[in-house]
Amino acid sequence: MTTTKTITKINVIDRDGSERRVDWEPEQSLMETLRDNDFPILASCGGTASCATCHVFLTQEVMAHLEPRSEDELELLEDAECYDESRSRLSCQVRHDVKLDDLQVVIAPEED
């Protein structure tokens, strides 16, 4: 995926169903953007794909555009209560791409 200096906009649906449109800066992961915009993304591991506290849902169209999930990411997601094979990703593993402008992100429910 090509990263450029173009800021993209994303639409984020929070756990309470509210929606907000925010900027996604180049060189940021999706997790960093969510965290920097005060969404309830814990990101305990700091973006190393070792905790799953940045779990989000993306559309199938976006999923098809992204690199496949790594074994580590998939293992963490499969252990999540609300894992959805067709749309679950760790937001720390999604890199900025201008092709993702207008991306819709749904923050996954908090684990019990």
N, C-alpha and C positions, 0 to 999 in steps of 0.2 A: 504494500500500500504506500502511496506517495503522500508524504507530509509536506504541506506548503505553509506559507506564512498567512494563509487566509483563515480568519476566524469563522467558524461555522456556528449555527444556532441549533440547539437541541431542545426538544420538548420532553419534560420530565414529569411523570405522574408519581406522586409521593404515595406512601402507604395509606394515607387518609383519603386518597382519590383526588386531591388537589393537583392542578397542573400548572407548571411554570416553564417559561421559555428562557433559556440561559445561553451565554456564549461558551463555546468550547474552543479554547486557545490551542494553537499549534504546539506540538511537543508535549502536550498533556495526555495522560490516559483518561479514559472516561471516568474512572474512579476519582482521579484528582479533580476533575471538573465538578463532579457531584459533591465531593467533600468541600471544595473551596466555595461552593454556593450554598453551603449549610444544609444539604440534604442528609438524612439520617443514615449515612454510610460510615460504619465504624472503621473499616479498613485497618484492622488490628495488625496485620503483618506489613503494612506500608506498601503494599502493591507487589508482593513476591509470589502471589498465587499459593499461599499456604494457610489461608484461614476461611475463605468463603463469606466474609462479612460484607462484601461489596457485590453480592449477588443481585443481578438485574434480569429483566426479561426484555428481549428485543424482538422485532417482527421477523418473520421467516425470510422476508426479502433481504433484510439487513444481515441476518445470519448467513445467508448464501454468499454474501459479499465478503465476509470476514474470513481470516485464516481459520483453519480448523482448531478446535480446542486441543490443548496439549493433554497428555495423559494425566499430569498433576491436576490441571484445571478440571478435567472431566471427573476424576476421582472425588474431588471436593464437592462438585456439584451433585453428583449422584448420591452423596450422603445427605444432602439438604432435603428437608421435609417437603419443600414445594418445588423440587426439581422438575423441570419440563424439558424433555430432550430436544424439542423443536425450537425453544426460545431462551433457555437459560445460559447466561454467560457471567463470568467474573468481570466486573467493569474494569478492574486493574489490567486486564489482558486485552482490552479494546483500545487501540491507538487512534489518535486523531487522523482523520482522512476527510478531505473536502467533499468526497462522494457521499459522506454521511450527513451532509447538511439536512436539516429538518428531521433528523433521527428522533424517533419516539422511544423513550426509555421508561420502563415501569420498574420501580424499586420493589424487589421481592419482599414478601412478608418477613418479619423478624422471626428468627428461630426461637423455639421455646427452650 
